[in-house]
Amino acid sequence: MNIINLREKTEDINTLARWHQDEWGYLNPNGNLQKRLDKMQMFLQTKFIPSMYIATDNQLLGSAACVEHDMDNRLDLSPWLASVYVSKTFRTQGIGSKLVQHVMDQARAHKIDTLYLFTPDQESFYARLGWQVLEETIYHGHAVTIMSVALNQKD
């Protein structure tokens, strides 16, 4: 399995947009597949924020991204781990953990001290990777957990 920047394999954008819309469309009630696809074009820039990484092994396996903001009502927190998704066929094989760790490593290399995320249902997955609960809240009518992880710790 390889983890590469989406910019290196742009032909996977359509599949990713469909996966992400199917998984999280309910959290963005004004969105649709085309809006998500249009928004994903931002990941093709050369900056770290925003960036998306994909896991591949002769086929697309999953994704994880780093974005400036992932919740429109929490602009005080930045940057965010976002779009962590593994194809249903390849779940429980450690791919999601490797994608999350990759984004954390990239953020650390870019001198980012703290990353944030929100999840409706994967709190224990992220906790195993060192993330801490920041708060429980309601986002677009759904219960979610906001979490953070400290990077570049000074001893």
Sequence and secondary structure as in RCSB ss.txt:
>XXXX:A:sequence
MNIINLREKTEDINTLARWHQDEWGYLNPNGNLQKRLDKMQMFLQTKFIPSMYIATDNQLLGSAACVEHDMDNRL
DLSPWLASVYVSKTFRTQGIGSKLVQHVMDQARAHKIDTLYLFTPDQESFYARLGWQVLEETIYHGHAVTIMSVA
LNQKD
>XXXX:A:secstr
 EEEEGGGGGGGHHHHHHHHHHHHGGG TT  HHHHHHHHGGGGSSSSSSEEEEEESSSEEEEEEEES S TT T
TS  EEEEEEE GGGTTSSHHHHHHHHHHHHHHHTT  EEEEEESS HHHHHHTT EEEEEEEETTEEEEEEEEE
 S   
